[in-house]
Amino acid sequence: MPRAIWSGAISFGLVNVPVKLYSATSPKSVRFHQLSRDTGSRIRQKRVDASTGDEVPFEDIVKGYELTPDRYVIIEPEELDALDPKATKTIDIEEFVDLSEIDPIYYDHSYYLAPATGGAKAYRLLLEAMQEAGKVAIGKIVIRSKQQLCALRPSGEAMALSTMLFGDEVLPPDRLDELDGLEEAAATTRELTMAQQLIDSLSAEFDPGKFKDEYRERVLELIERKAAGEEIAVQPEAEEAAPAPDLMAALEASLAEVRSGSSDAVDGADKPPAKPAKRSSSSKSSGSSKSSTPNGDKASGSKRSSRAKAKS
């Protein structure tokens, strides 16, 4: 049973919906510890005074905001506490917007909201009303003493909450000098048509199960092999692929590759294998993502992870 990380109520108008907040994601990564190469022991980090080299006890460390190099303003903990947002137990909805109006760049972390005791009916009412309206609720929530902008939206039979970045936390793209020359790099009508055909050929319904963290799986496999005592030979770096001669050639080769792959998949043994077109680096990576079964990869990755942890 997952553990709620926050409990309170959704507040819109005069309606309160008691809810609990649960994590909706579990990012996975391979974590390493720093060890001494000579002894194999863990490295311990010390807090050291840069001017004296002496270790500083945790209770003697204060927060400082740098105004100029080596010039700080000291802020005491109680001064920060006085400025903390009030730890309310409500998600205050301020407005409802269309989902298409929210650029995904503003999304931060995702959670699920579940009805708390006595809140099932009001929860279901809000969920169905938002589904019918096709709207997303925008409001504010305080999590761990930090006030955050958030978006509530229906997600199947549950309500999802995504914390969001504030407007001044997202950098505008016009600060990139490299975008200044795009007006002079207009594509021809034929190039645009070919690009649209390539997009159509690669279009599919999104299935997150098809994609996997191949690097993480290779790292776990390496850990397992080394834990078993196997000697690992480091492979030389692969040569970089030669750039396509021109944009049209790259588009034509990509389209030929996609069409050849589709034909082979449909006809199978009924037709002799088509002569392969010249593969680009993007086509190879796309093909490799289709070569394995997502469920099998996930299960094998999980087994490798557990065996690696047990052996370490």
Steps between C-alpha positions, in 0.01 A plus 500: 500500500660832397540769760338840451748787503236769560137515606254786482221617272438640154324832538303662217224745569332386822565131430769303687612155381708307759796337323835328552806557283712210371809487279415414140854434377805304611807612302762227476875547486813308594663655805868464581696572819840664505769257621874511559673313219770379744283375789152467346350696791230766469612863462356727768424859408607766752379858542820703510566871558676611181708762687633271776458145370326404826186285500188697601228340718156496339351720775753776417404521132274789391342595168651784299387666176787615279471866396843525336792254502583418865241747632194344660185593687441262793141381540392336825264197498230682698503782245424253222235325710314829539477528119387142433159471335227397736485121500138482395326170444317608188563501126350835408366490144517844340384426145425234240681496164524281190775238515626609157579845643766363736845454350650176646817695580320633809439155653726388784400198716192281472275358772167322539217629716273246668184573700544510876240371747159643418616665178419234239179662370642853473819358343302309237282803431801725435671231290197449275427871472857568384484210254178638351639854480839387367668741738810501722492669842782740586568573866761512774613247757755508783716184510783475752481873583526602134213663316464364148283562200313184399268357235226248577364288216303177461717194435272204437313429824736716707591864537861586413687799641810644337705766672601774259772755453407865540514723194832663592663156544465409131759658271380641166648342185570840340814524717667245269712672237494191278130558426566832329591337169188283465323747271773456241486119527153450352434153356379441147150369432639161399710474817198588713286239324766232553532594869123477545497158332774383735302625801189321375697177448633511856173608664353262761297499820721576797585186698754573778558127545686490167779719631765406753814640660752297303799665670373410848445138394852479355645643824309244710621221270858626535466504881363145498781370280771669708341375824524148354873549446493544123777704339360788294676619187435867423386541141658774285283798425291459184574726209251780445259444213572701189257790457235470231606661171200734507158542660300345213728195492450451874121529467486258206722246677291526817173448310646202313615348829158539664314362197739207468452412868120520471496277194717236666282499811177449301610251235754304704614185323263549207740744340877491455683746724513846349833655424572715808532871457789690647428530871536825687589516868144609589352202312719254685397627838134492395530142380667380817210626710264266311711185523405385848190438707445778760369269771784257459758780512344646813493166676855410404622844607328456836656155548844629410456789742400272789784252430752781477386646831511159669852430377630845594 
